[in-house]
């Protein structure tokens, strides 16, 4: 009887040990599972995910810079007039006299700059308006300013030097339209050209000095040929 009690006690102790071991095994498995879950919920590092997208070369390419001004206007020339006056015709005649290729187009638009200005180094926009000329063309000064501003932007994209010219004297500085054409084109200019009479009050020379823009002042329109090559 005593041996049976001892055997029963040993069996009970064995069962307790087995239960204890079994419980410990379950705890370890639970811990392993929890560790695995924690690891898989963290995003894996990916060098490609943290790399900033490359800039589009087409969006960041700056327009070609015009040639540095050395005192001469470089042909071939593309010309137009902001105000439908004869100023661009007179500049064209000066270029012809200098033996330099020139294209004068009063109704030049931005979409035509690439073709009509192919190979050109300089765009000349003359200012000062003609009421008769604009009437014949069916335009007004706002249209002329918008057209010429777009033309200048297109020419700059091609690397042309932009010239604002006023070569018809004070007869093209008599009203608000004349001044509007001047005010619109001057800020676009890399070089300013005018005749002495146009600058009799110092309008162009003062602007050039205050804004550090090169200026050519000539006695008359045809004298501009001496500064063309």
GROMACS elastic network, one bead per residue, 0.5 to 0.9 nm:
[ bonds ]
;  ai    aj funct       b0    kb
    1     4     6  0.50924   500
    1     5     6  0.63761   500
    1     6     6  0.87207   500
    2     5     6  0.51530   500
    2     6     6  0.63143   500
    2     7     6  0.86691   500
    3     7     6  0.60664   500
    3     8     6  0.85139   500
    4     8     6  0.60285   500
    4     9     6  0.84696   500
    5     8     6  0.50424   500
    5     9     6  0.61056   500
    5    10     6  0.85961   500
    6     9     6  0.50694   500
    6    10     6  0.62107   500
    6    11     6  0.86265   500
    7    10     6  0.50777   500
    7    11     6  0.61198   500
    7    12     6  0.85490   500
    8    11     6  0.50441   500
    8    12     6  0.61091   500
    8    13     6  0.85916   500
    9    12     6  0.50682   500
    9    13     6  0.62078   500
    9    14     6  0.86127   500
   10    13     6  0.50764   500
   10    14     6  0.61251   500
   10    15     6  0.86307   500
   11    14     6  0.50143   500
   11    15     6  0.61876   500
   11    16     6  0.86322   500
   12    15     6  0.51273   500
   12    16     6  0.62565   500
   12    17     6  0.86985   500
   13    16     6  0.50529   500
   13    17     6  0.62318   500
   13    18     6  0.86529   500
   14    17     6  0.51039   500
   14    18     6  0.61765   500
   14    19     6  0.86283   500
   15    18     6  0.50590   500
   15    19     6  0.61518   500
   15    20     6  0.85536   500
   16    19     6  0.51378   500
   16    20     6  0.61467   500
   16    21     6  0.86678   500
   17    20     6  0.50403   500
   17    21     6  0.61933   500
   17    22     6  0.85482   500
   18    21     6  0.51356   500
   18    22     6  0.60451   500
   18    23     6  0.85776   500
   19    22     6  0.50161   500
   19    23     6  0.60947   500
   19    24     6  0.85928   500
   20    23     6  0.52233   500
   20    24     6  0.62938   500
   20    25     6  0.87709   500
   21    24     6  0.51305   500
   21    25     6  0.62772   500
   21    26     6  0.88600   500
   22    25     6  0.51773   500
   22    26     6  0.65206   500
   22    27     6  0.89133   500
   23    26     6  0.52822   500
   23    27     6  0.64613   500
   23    28     6  0.89111   500
   24    27     6  0.51473   500
   24    28     6  0.63684   500
   24    29     6  0.87895   500
   25    28     6  0.52306   500
   25    29     6  0.63374   500
   25    30     6  0.87067   500
   26    29     6  0.51615   500
   26    30     6  0.62040   500
   26    31     6  0.86792   500
   27    30     6  0.50904   500
   27    31     6  0.62248   500
   27    32     6  0.86958   500
   28    31     6  0.50767   500
   28    32     6  0.62119   500
   28    33     6  0.86461   500
   29    32     6  0.51044   500
   29    33     6  0.62073   500
   29    34     6  0.86328   500
   30    33     6  0.51473   500
   30    34     6  0.61983   500
   30    35     6  0.86452   500
   31    34     6  0.51025   500
   31    35     6  0.61575   500
   31    36     6  0.86101   500
   32    35     6  0.51306   500
   32    36     6  0.62005   500
   32    37     6  0.86934   500
   33    36     6  0.51120   500
   33    37     6  0.62184   500
   33    38     6  0.86793   500
   34    37     6  0.51126   500
   34    38     6  0.62217   500
   34    39     6  0.87241   500
   35    38     6  0.51969   500
   35    39     6  0.63316   500
   35    40     6  0.87917   500
   36    39     6  0.52568   500
   36    40     6  0.63101   500
   36    41     6  0.88074   500
   37    40     6  0.53165   500
   37    41     6  0.63128   500
   38    41     6  0.54705   500
   38    42     6  0.68965   500
   39    42     6  0.56967   500
   39    43     6  0.86850   500
   40    43     6  0.74563   500
   40    44     6  0.84919   500
   41    44     6  0.89574   500
   43    46     6  0.87135   500
   45    48     6  0.89435   500
   45    49     6  0.80414   500
   45    50     6  0.86768   500
   46    49     6  0.53570   500
   46    50     6  0.69196   500
   47    50     6  0.54774   500
   47    51     6  0.63876   500
   48    51     6  0.53070   500
   48    52     6  0.85332   500
   49    52     6  0.81241   500
   51    54     6  0.86521   500
   52    55     6  0.88375   500
   53    56     6  0.89173   500
   54    57     6  0.85405   500
   55    58     6  0.86116   500
   55    59     6  0.76772   500
   55    60     6  0.73617   500
   56    59     6  0.53922   500
   56    60     6  0.65846   500
   56    61     6  0.88001   500
   57    60     6  0.53030   500
   57    61     6  0.59805   500
   58    61     6  0.56325   500
   59    62     6  0.84026   500
   61    64     6  0.88537   500
   62    65     6  0.83348   500
   62   157     6  0.83429   500
   63   156     6  0.68324   500
   63   158     6  0.70484   500
   63   159     6  0.67122   500
   64   156     6  0.72258   500
   64   157     6  0.61127   500
   64   158     6  0.62123   500
   64   160     6  0.81379   500
   65    68     6  0.85765   500
   65   156     6  0.76899   500
   65   157     6  0.83639   500
   65   158     6  0.84972   500
   65   159     6  0.52191   500
   65   160     6  0.77246   500
   65   161     6  0.83470   500
   66    69     6  0.84555   500
   66   121     6  0.80175   500
   66   122     6  0.86425   500
   66   156     6  0.75204   500
   66   158     6  0.86061   500
   66   160     6  0.53390   500
   66   161     6  0.50734   500
   66   162     6  0.83557   500
   66   190     6  0.84488   500
   67    70     6  0.87712   500
   67    74     6  0.88636   500
   67   121     6  0.83499   500
   67   159     6  0.78593   500
   67   160     6  0.78215   500
   67   161     6  0.69334   500
   68   161     6  0.87662   500
   69    72     6  0.68237   500
   69    73     6  0.76453   500
   69    74     6  0.89659   500
   69   161     6  0.85946   500
   69   190     6  0.83465   500
   69   191     6  0.79193   500
   69   214     6  0.77705   500
   70    73     6  0.81869   500
   71   214     6  0.81716   500
   71   215     6  0.87773   500
   71   216     6  0.80067   500
   71   227     6  0.71402   500
   72   226     6  0.84183   500
   72   228     6  0.57493   500
   72   229     6  0.67759   500
   73    77     6  0.87997   500
   73   121     6  0.86255   500
   73   122     6  0.71748   500
   73   161     6  0.84927   500
   73   163     6  0.88443   500
   73   191     6  0.88099   500
   73   227     6  0.59158   500
   73   229     6  0.62761   500
   74    77     6  0.74579   500
   74   100     6  0.87626   500
   74   120     6  0.85949   500
   74   121     6  0.59957   500
   74   122     6  0.62402   500
   74   161     6  0.84570   500
   74   227     6  0.86366   500
   74   228     6  0.61203   500
   74   229     6  0.52790   500
   75    78     6  0.84447   500
   75    95     6  0.83293   500
   75   100     6  0.60386   500
   75   101     6  0.64409   500
   75   102     6  0.72964   500
   75   119     6  0.89823   500
   75   120     6  0.63298   500
   75   121     6  0.55415   500
   75   122     6  0.61464   500
   75   228     6  0.69962   500
   75   229     6  0.58475   500
   76    95     6  0.88386   500
   76   100     6  0.61873   500
   76   102     6  0.56071   500
   76   103     6  0.81455   500
   76   117     6  0.86205   500
   76   119     6  0.69810   500
   76   121     6  0.57384   500
   76   122     6  0.67269   500
   76   123     6  0.89934   500
   76   229     6  0.83026   500
   77    92     6  0.83442   500
   77    95     6  0.79425   500
   77   100     6  0.77875   500
   77   101     6  0.63274   500
   77   103     6  0.61999   500
   77   104     6  0.82709   500
   77   117     6  0.77944   500
   77   119     6  0.88945   500
   77   120     6  0.54556   500
   77   121     6  0.62949   500
   77   122     6  0.50345   500
   77   123     6  0.59217   500
   77   124     6  0.71901   500
   78    92     6  0.88833   500
   78   101     6  0.88447   500
   78   102     6  0.58836   500
   78   104     6  0.61131   500
   78   105     6  0.77634   500
   78   113     6  0.85089   500
   78   116     6  0.76117   500
   78   117     6  0.58426   500
   78   120     6  0.64227   500
   78   121     6  0.80604   500
   78   122     6  0.62782   500
   78   124     6  0.63220   500
   78   125     6  0.86863   500
   79    88     6  0.60444   500
   79    89     6  0.84200   500
   79    91     6  0.79306   500
   79    92     6  0.73877   500
   79   102     6  0.74274   500
   79   103     6  0.60159   500
   79   105     6  0.61263   500
   79   106     6  0.77121   500
   79   108     6  0.83805   500
   79   122     6  0.83554   500
   79   123     6  0.56410   500
   79   125     6  0.58918   500
   79   126     6  0.78950   500
   80    84     6  0.84334   500
   80    87     6  0.85453   500
   80    88     6  0.56782   500
   80    89     6  0.85063   500
   80   103     6  0.86181   500
   80   104     6  0.58166   500
   80   105     6  0.52173   500
   80   107     6  0.71598   500
   80   108     6  0.64406   500
   80   123     6  0.79895   500
   80   124     6  0.65179   500
   80   125     6  0.51235   500
   80   126     6  0.65743   500
   80   148     6  0.78834   500
   81    84     6  0.55053   500
   81    85     6  0.64348   500
   81    86     6  0.76563   500
   81    87     6  0.66576   500
   81    88     6  0.55707   500
   81    89     6  0.86896   500
   81   104     6  0.87322   500
   81   105     6  0.79729   500
   81   106     6  0.56728   500
   81   107     6  0.80725   500
   81   108     6  0.87428   500
   81   124     6  0.81933   500
   81   125     6  0.52747   500
   81   127     6  0.62200   500
   81   128     6  0.82807   500
   81   129     6  0.84556   500
   81   144     6  0.83964   500
   81   148     6  0.77910   500
   82    85     6  0.75821   500
   82   106     6  0.82481   500
   82   125     6  0.65044   500
   82   126     6  0.59528   500
   82   127     6  0.51755   500
   82   128     6  0.69735   500
   82   129     6  0.68736   500
   82   141     6  0.78823   500
   82   144     6  0.55006   500
   82   145     6  0.63839   500
   82   147     6  0.81950   500
   82   148     6  0.62135   500
   82   181     6  0.61294   500
   82   182     6  0.85267   500
   82   185     6  0.82164   500
   83   106     6  0.89929   500
   83   126     6  0.81245   500
   83   127     6  0.64348   500
   83   128     6  0.59748   500
   83   130     6  0.58462   500
   83   131     6  0.79640   500
   83   133     6  0.74869   500
   83   134     6  0.64949   500
   83   139     6  0.87737   500
   83   140     6  0.79652   500
   83   141     6  0.64139   500
   83   144     6  0.60685   500
   83   145     6  0.80800   500
   83   177     6  0.80954   500
   83   178     6  0.77321   500
   83   181     6  0.68844   500
   84    87     6  0.82760   500
   84    88     6  0.87558   500
   84   106     6  0.65014   500
   84   107     6  0.83281   500
   84   127     6  0.87220   500
   84   128     6  0.83205   500
   84   129     6  0.60974   500
   84   130     6  0.57448   500
   84   131     6  0.80970   500
   84   132     6  0.83570   500
   84   133     6  0.50281   500
   84   134     6  0.55531   500
   84   137     6  0.77513   500
   84   139     6  0.88639   500
   84   144     6  0.81378   500
   85    88     6  0.74495   500
   85    89     6  0.84792   500
   85   106     6  0.86795   500
   85   126     6  0.81391   500
   85   127     6  0.78640   500
   85   128     6  0.67586   500
   85   129     6  0.54532   500
   85   131     6  0.83931   500
   85   132     6  0.85443   500
   85   133     6  0.61352   500
   85   134     6  0.81022   500
   85   168     6  0.89459   500
   85   172     6  0.85994   500
   86    89     6  0.52328   500
   86    90     6  0.64715   500
   86    91     6  0.89178   500
   86   126     6  0.86303   500
   86   129     6  0.89812   500
   86   130     6  0.82031   500
   86   133     6  0.86483   500
   86   168     6  0.81963   500
   87    90     6  0.51933   500
   87    91     6  0.63963   500
   87    92     6  0.86495   500
   87   125     6  0.86891   500
   87   126     6  0.56187   500
   87   127     6  0.73305   500
   87   128     6  0.79196   500
   87   165     6  0.81150   500
   87   166     6  0.72696   500
   87   167     6  0.62530   500
   87   168     6  0.63009   500
   87   221     6  0.85552   500
   88    92     6  0.60205   500
   88    93     6  0.85675   500
   88   104     6  0.65516   500
   88   105     6  0.82723   500
   88   106     6  0.77002   500
   88   124     6  0.76465   500
   88   125     6  0.71070   500
   88   126     6  0.56949   500
   88   127     6  0.87660   500
   88   165     6  0.86006   500
   88   167     6  0.88446   500
   89    93     6  0.62481   500
   89    94     6  0.87253   500
   89   104     6  0.67336   500
   89   105     6  0.89810   500
   89   106     6  0.88423   500
   90    93     6  0.50597   500
   90    94     6  0.63694   500
   90    95     6  0.87992   500
   90   167     6  0.80339   500
   90   168     6  0.87105   500
   90   221     6  0.62832   500
   90   222     6  0.71323   500
   91    94     6  0.50253   500
   91    95     6  0.63628   500
   91    96     6  0.87166   500
   91   104     6  0.86550   500
   91   124     6  0.81674   500
   91   126     6  0.83571   500
   91   165     6  0.87147   500
   91   167     6  0.81268   500
   91   221     6  0.66261   500
   91   222     6  0.73202   500
   91   224     6  0.74465   500
   91   225     6  0.82864   500
   92    95     6  0.50757   500
   92    96     6  0.62617   500
   92    97     6  0.86266   500
   92   101     6  0.89274   500
   92   102     6  0.61720   500
   92   103     6  0.72443   500
   92   104     6  0.63597   500
   93    97     6  0.61368   500
   93    98     6  0.85964   500
   93   102     6  0.88241   500
   93   221     6  0.86853   500
   93   222     6  0.70698   500
   93   225     6  0.84283   500
   94    97     6  0.50076   500
   94    98     6  0.62530   500
   94    99     6  0.86859   500
   94   100     6  0.88923   500
   94   221     6  0.69330   500
   94   223     6  0.71312   500
   94   224     6  0.59908   500
   94   226     6  0.84663   500
   94   228     6  0.81664   500
   95    99     6  0.61898   500
   95   100     6  0.52825   500
   95   101     6  0.68974   500
   95   102     6  0.63464   500
   95   222     6  0.85090   500
   95   224     6  0.79799   500
   95   225     6  0.57241   500
   95   228     6  0.66188   500
   95   229     6  0.82546   500
   96   100     6  0.58067   500
   96   101     6  0.69543   500
   96   102     6  0.71836   500
   96   225     6  0.80614   500
   97   100     6  0.77004   500
   97   222     6  0.78114   500
   97   225     6  0.62633   500
   98   101     6  0.89361   500
   98   224     6  0.87832   500
   98   225     6  0.50337   500
   98   226     6  0.70026   500
   98   227     6  0.85695   500
   98   228     6  0.63388   500
   98   229     6  0.68758   500
   99   225     6  0.86792   500
   99   228     6  0.87381   500
   99   229     6  0.78450   500
  100   228     6  0.73639   500
  100   229     6  0.62411   500
  101   120     6  0.87376   500
  102   120     6  0.84490   500
  103   116     6  0.76348   500
  103   117     6  0.79450   500
  104   108     6  0.85443   500
  105   108     6  0.52350   500
  105   116     6  0.88570   500
  107   137     6  0.85958   500
  107   144     6  0.89877   500
  107   147     6  0.84574   500
  108   111     6  0.84852   500
  108   112     6  0.66841   500
  108   113     6  0.74021   500
  108   116     6  0.86825   500
  108   147     6  0.78462   500
  108   148     6  0.79668   500
  108   151     6  0.73082   500
  109   112     6  0.55648   500
  109   113     6  0.67770   500
  109   147     6  0.61218   500
  109   148     6  0.74160   500
  109   150     6  0.73390   500
  109   151     6  0.57847   500
  110   113     6  0.53441   500
  110   114     6  0.80303   500
  110   147     6  0.72955   500
  110   148     6  0.80049   500
  110   149     6  0.86896   500
  110   150     6  0.54833   500
  110   152     6  0.77868   500
  110   153     6  0.78635   500
  110   154     6  0.57652   500
  110   155     6  0.80214   500
  111   114     6  0.69539   500
  111   115     6  0.83105   500
  111   150     6  0.89360   500
  111   151     6  0.80165   500
  111   154     6  0.79198   500
  112   115     6  0.55207   500
  112   116     6  0.58667   500
  112   117     6  0.76620   500
  112   151     6  0.85325   500
  113   116     6  0.52967   500
  113   118     6  0.74331   500
  113   151     6  0.67874   500
  113   154     6  0.65309   500
  113   155     6  0.64840   500
  113   158     6  0.88790   500
  114   117     6  0.53940   500
  114   118     6  0.55830   500
  114   119     6  0.89693   500
  114   154     6  0.77412   500
  114   155     6  0.77707   500
  114   158     6  0.77027   500
  115   118     6  0.52183   500
  115   119     6  0.89882   500
  116   119     6  0.87798   500
  116   120     6  0.85950   500
  117   120     6  0.52400   500
  117   121     6  0.83663   500
  117   122     6  0.88556   500
  117   123     6  0.83163   500
  117   155     6  0.77975   500
  117   158     6  0.88931   500
  118   121     6  0.88441   500
  118   158     6  0.87849   500
  120   123     6  0.76682   500
  120   158     6  0.89348   500
  120   160     6  0.70149   500
  121   158     6  0.87083   500
  121   159     6  0.73549   500
  121   161     6  0.63253   500
  122   155     6  0.82837   500
  122   159     6  0.86385   500
  122   162     6  0.60904   500
  122   163     6  0.72734   500
  123   151     6  0.89380   500
  123   152     6  0.74654   500
  123   155     6  0.68804   500
  123   156     6  0.87708   500
  123   160     6  0.63332   500
  123   161     6  0.61140   500
  123   162     6  0.50465   500
  123   163     6  0.60478   500
  123   164     6  0.86934   500
  124   161     6  0.83687   500
  124   162     6  0.61691   500
  124   164     6  0.61418   500
  124   165     6  0.67525   500
  125   148     6  0.75343   500
  125   152     6  0.83019   500
  125   162     6  0.76798   500
  125   163     6  0.61262   500
  125   164     6  0.52420   500
  125   165     6  0.60261   500
  125   166     6  0.86523   500
  125   185     6  0.76524   500
  126   163     6  0.81835   500
  126   164     6  0.59524   500
  126   166     6  0.55906   500
  126   167     6  0.74913   500
  126   181     6  0.88354   500
  126   182     6  0.86661   500
  126   185     6  0.86284   500
  126   193     6  0.89346   500
  127   164     6  0.71377   500
  127   165     6  0.61092   500
  127   166     6  0.53197   500
  127   167     6  0.81706   500
  127   168     6  0.88375   500
  127   172     6  0.79867   500
  127   178     6  0.71380   500
  127   179     6  0.85624   500
  127   180     6  0.89930   500
  127   181     6  0.55812   500
  127   182     6  0.55821   500
  127   185     6  0.75291   500
  128   166     6  0.66884   500
  128   167     6  0.86882   500
  128   168     6  0.77045   500
  128   169     6  0.89876   500
  128   171     6  0.84382   500
  128   173     6  0.63510   500
  128   174     6  0.88221   500
  128   177     6  0.75722   500
  128   179     6  0.72230   500
  128   180     6  0.85216   500
  128   181     6  0.61896   500
  128   182     6  0.67759   500
  129   132     6  0.88884   500
  129   133     6  0.79066   500
  129   134     6  0.77756   500
  129   141     6  0.79502   500
  129   172     6  0.62439   500
  129   173     6  0.82866   500
  129   175     6  0.88560   500
  129   177     6  0.63777   500
  129   178     6  0.51295   500
  129   179     6  0.87253   500
  129   181     6  0.72356   500
  130   134     6  0.60843   500
  130   135     6  0.83317   500
  130   172     6  0.77771   500
  130   177     6  0.88666   500
  130   178     6  0.83381   500
  131   134     6  0.52393   500
  131   135     6  0.59460   500
  131   136     6  0.85505   500
  131   140     6  0.85797   500
  131   177     6  0.88643   500
  132   135     6  0.50191   500
  132   136     6  0.61608   500
  132   137     6  0.85907   500
  133   136     6  0.51700   500
  133   137     6  0.61926   500
  133   138     6  0.85088   500
  133   139     6  0.87091   500
  134   138     6  0.58545   500
  134   139     6  0.51300   500
  134   140     6  0.61279   500
  134   141     6  0.79431   500
  134   144     6  0.87035   500
  135   138     6  0.50040   500
  135   139     6  0.63444   500
  135   140     6  0.77140   500
  136   139     6  0.79087   500
  137   140     6  0.87798   500
  139   142     6  0.82569   500
  139   143     6  0.62077   500
  139   144     6  0.69781   500
  140   143     6  0.54429   500
  140   144     6  0.63181   500
  140   145     6  0.88062   500
  140   177     6  0.89398   500
  141   145     6  0.60567   500
  141   146     6  0.85235   500
  141   177     6  0.62885   500
  141   178     6  0.87393   500
  141   180     6  0.76087   500
  141   181     6  0.72217   500
  142   145     6  0.52067   500
  142   146     6  0.61960   500
  142   147     6  0.85547   500
  142   180     6  0.87079   500
  142   181     6  0.88480   500
  143   146     6  0.51610   500
  143   147     6  0.60426   500
  143   148     6  0.85633   500
  144   147     6  0.51073   500
  144   148     6  0.60531   500
  144   149     6  0.84070   500
  144   181     6  0.80197   500
  145   148     6  0.52642   500
  145   149     6  0.59221   500
  145   150     6  0.85125   500
  145   180     6  0.81738   500
  145   181     6  0.64327   500
  145   184     6  0.65329   500
  145   185     6  0.78262   500
  146   149     6  0.52535   500
  146   150     6  0.62615   500
  146   151     6  0.86375   500
  147   150     6  0.53454   500
  147   151     6  0.62302   500
  147   152     6  0.87626   500
  148   152     6  0.60868   500
  148   153     6  0.85881   500
  148   184     6  0.89426   500
  148   185     6  0.78768   500
  149   152     6  0.51417   500
  149   153     6  0.63010   500
  149   154     6  0.87258   500
  149   184     6  0.77196   500
  149   185     6  0.71812   500
  149   188     6  0.79099   500
  150   153     6  0.51115   500
  150   154     6  0.62353   500
  150   155     6  0.86155   500
  151   154     6  0.51653   500
  151   155     6  0.61533   500
  151   156     6  0.86003   500
  152   155     6  0.50556   500
  152   156     6  0.60790   500
  152   157     6  0.86391   500
  152   160     6  0.88276   500
  152   162     6  0.67868   500
  152   185     6  0.87337   500
  152   188     6  0.72986   500
  152   189     6  0.88559   500
  153   156     6  0.51185   500
  153   157     6  0.63334   500
  153   158     6  0.88906   500
  153   188     6  0.85354   500
  154   157     6  0.51649   500
  154   158     6  0.67025   500
  155   158     6  0.51315   500
  155   159     6  0.65633   500
  155   160     6  0.54662   500
  155   161     6  0.78951   500
  155   162     6  0.76235   500
  156   160     6  0.52152   500
  156   161     6  0.69465   500
  156   162     6  0.71827   500
  157   160     6  0.75414   500
  161   189     6  0.79737   500
  161   190     6  0.61487   500
  161   191     6  0.76526   500
  162   188     6  0.69543   500
  162   189     6  0.50965   500
  162   190     6  0.52575   500
  162   191     6  0.65751   500
  162   192     6  0.87060   500
  163   185     6  0.87540   500
  163   186     6  0.85076   500
  163   188     6  0.80985   500
  163   189     6  0.51620   500
  163   190     6  0.59826   500
  163   192     6  0.56401   500
  163   193     6  0.69470   500
  164   182     6  0.81175   500
  164   185     6  0.61448   500
  164   186     6  0.58787   500
  164   187     6  0.88057   500
  164   188     6  0.76566   500
  164   189     6  0.54264   500
  164   190     6  0.79441   500
  164   191     6  0.65628   500
  164   192     6  0.50166   500
  164   193     6  0.61830   500
  164   194     6  0.83851   500
  165   182     6  0.87964   500
  165   185     6  0.89199   500
  165   186     6  0.86638   500
  165   191     6  0.85637   500
  165   192     6  0.59024   500
  165   194     6  0.55367   500
  165   195     6  0.87165   500
  166   169     6  0.71039   500
  166   172     6  0.81255   500
  166   182     6  0.80844   500
  166   192     6  0.83253   500
  166   193     6  0.63635   500
  166   195     6  0.68544   500
  166   198     6  0.65834   500
  166   199     6  0.88657   500
  166   204     6  0.89660   500
  167   172     6  0.86965   500
  167   193     6  0.74004   500
  167   194     6  0.50021   500
  167   195     6  0.50007   500
  167   196     6  0.84450   500
  167   197     6  0.83192   500
  167   198     6  0.66881   500
  167   218     6  0.86227   500
  167   220     6  0.71202   500
  167   221     6  0.57029   500
  168   171     6  0.66184   500
  168   172     6  0.61180   500
  168   173     6  0.88993   500
  168   194     6  0.82692   500
  168   195     6  0.72433   500
  168   197     6  0.80673   500
  168   198     6  0.69336   500
  168   220     6  0.83105   500
  168   221     6  0.75301   500
  169   172     6  0.60795   500
  169   173     6  0.73952   500
  169   194     6  0.81329   500
  169   195     6  0.64458   500
  169   196     6  0.74732   500
  169   199     6  0.78099   500
  169   200     6  0.86821   500
  169   220     6  0.87500   500
  170   174     6  0.68911   500
  170   197     6  0.61467   500
  170   198     6  0.51161   500
  170   199     6  0.81254   500
  170   200     6  0.80579   500
  171   174     6  0.61870   500
  171   198     6  0.83703   500
  172   175     6  0.80305   500
  172   178     6  0.60488   500
  172   179     6  0.87230   500
  172   198     6  0.81331   500
  173   176     6  0.82668   500
  173   177     6  0.85323   500
  173   178     6  0.52802   500
  173   179     6  0.64582   500
  173   182     6  0.89692   500
  173   198     6  0.77106   500
  174   177     6  0.83616   500
  174   178     6  0.65392   500
  174   179     6  0.80129   500
  175   178     6  0.54549   500
  175   179     6  0.66121   500
  175   180     6  0.87791   500
  176   179     6  0.51358   500
  176   180     6  0.59844   500
  176   181     6  0.86905   500
  177   181     6  0.62968   500
  177   182     6  0.86955   500
  178   181     6  0.54354   500
  178   182     6  0.64922   500
  178   183     6  0.87851   500
  179   182     6  0.50435   500
  179   183     6  0.59937   500
  179   184     6  0.84964   500
  180   183     6  0.50974   500
  180   184     6  0.60836   500
  180   185     6  0.86993   500
  181   184     6  0.52490   500
  181   185     6  0.63105   500
  181   186     6  0.85413   500
  182   185     6  0.54664   500
  182   186     6  0.58855   500
  182   187     6  0.89906   500
  183   186     6  0.57003   500
  183   187     6  0.72781   500
  184   187     6  0.66504   500
  184   188     6  0.76896   500
  185   188     6  0.53495   500
  185   189     6  0.66735   500
  186   189     6  0.53525   500
  186   190     6  0.88076   500
  186   191     6  0.89370   500
  186   192     6  0.75599   500
  186   204     6  0.88026   500
  186   207     6  0.85255   500
  187   190     6  0.85467   500
  189   192     6  0.64177   500
  189   213     6  0.77482   500
  190   213     6  0.63694   500
  190   214     6  0.72017   500
  191   208     6  0.85814   500
  191   213     6  0.59945   500
  191   214     6  0.50825   500
  191   215     6  0.57540   500
  191   216     6  0.77568   500
  192   204     6  0.76085   500
  192   205     6  0.87384   500
  192   208     6  0.73547   500
  192   213     6  0.70988   500
  192   214     6  0.62730   500
  192   216     6  0.62255   500
  192   217     6  0.83850   500
  193   204     6  0.84946   500
  193   214     6  0.87304   500
  193   215     6  0.57335   500
  193   217     6  0.59900   500
  193   218     6  0.78884   500
  193   224     6  0.84138   500
  194   197     6  0.81638   500
  194   198     6  0.61881   500
  194   199     6  0.69326   500
  194   204     6  0.75245   500
  194   215     6  0.78583   500
  194   216     6  0.64689   500
  194   217     6  0.50950   500
  194   218     6  0.64615   500
  194   219     6  0.87076   500
  194   220     6  0.84822   500
  194   221     6  0.81689   500
  194   224     6  0.89799   500
  195   198     6  0.54089   500
  195   199     6  0.67613   500
  195   200     6  0.89627   500
  195   216     6  0.83088   500
  195   217     6  0.53467   500
  195   219     6  0.54335   500
  195   220     6  0.54209   500
  195   221     6  0.65956   500
  195   223     6  0.89759   500
  195   224     6  0.87792   500
  196   199     6  0.52934   500
  196   200     6  0.62047   500
  196   217     6  0.59981   500
  196   218     6  0.59439   500
  196   219     6  0.54026   500
  196   220     6  0.72841   500
  197   200     6  0.50300   500
  197   201     6  0.85294   500
  197   219     6  0.78041   500
  197   220     6  0.84268   500
  198   201     6  0.78676   500
  198   202     6  0.84230   500
  198   203     6  0.81284   500
  198   204     6  0.79630   500
  199   203     6  0.56541   500
  199   204     6  0.57417   500
  199   205     6  0.68811   500
  199   217     6  0.81992   500
  200   203     6  0.76576   500
  201   204     6  0.84232   500
  201   205     6  0.89884   500
  202   205     6  0.53187   500
  202   206     6  0.56513   500
  202   207     6  0.82669   500
  203   206     6  0.55139   500
  203   207     6  0.62868   500
  203   208     6  0.87498   500
  204   207     6  0.51236   500
  204   208     6  0.60977   500
  204   209     6  0.86419   500
  204   215     6  0.80516   500
  205   208     6  0.50349   500
  205   209     6  0.61827   500
  205   210     6  0.86124   500
  205   215     6  0.70320   500
  205   217     6  0.84618   500
  206   209     6  0.51706   500
  206   210     6  0.60932   500
  206   211     6  0.84821   500
  207   210     6  0.52109   500
  207   211     6  0.60019   500
  207   212     6  0.81606   500
  207   213     6  0.78861   500
  208   211     6  0.53313   500
  208   212     6  0.55668   500
  208   214     6  0.63216   500
  208   215     6  0.63238   500
  209   212     6  0.51648   500
  209   213     6  0.66404   500
  209   214     6  0.81309   500
  209   215     6  0.87234   500
  210   213     6  0.80192   500
  216   224     6  0.83749   500
  216   227     6  0.82578   500
  217   220     6  0.87603   500
  217   224     6  0.85007   500
  218   221     6  0.70679   500
  218   222     6  0.86314   500
  218   223     6  0.60438   500
  218   224     6  0.63309   500
  219   222     6  0.85664   500
  219   223     6  0.65590   500
  219   224     6  0.85458   500
  220   223     6  0.55064   500
  220   224     6  0.73373   500
  221   224     6  0.56242   500
  221   225     6  0.81491   500
  222   225     6  0.58781   500
  222   226     6  0.83791   500
  223   226     6  0.58880   500
  223   227     6  0.79528   500
  224   227     6  0.55045   500
  224   228     6  0.68565   500
  225   228     6  0.51178   500
  225   229     6  0.80718   500
  226   229     6  0.81083   500
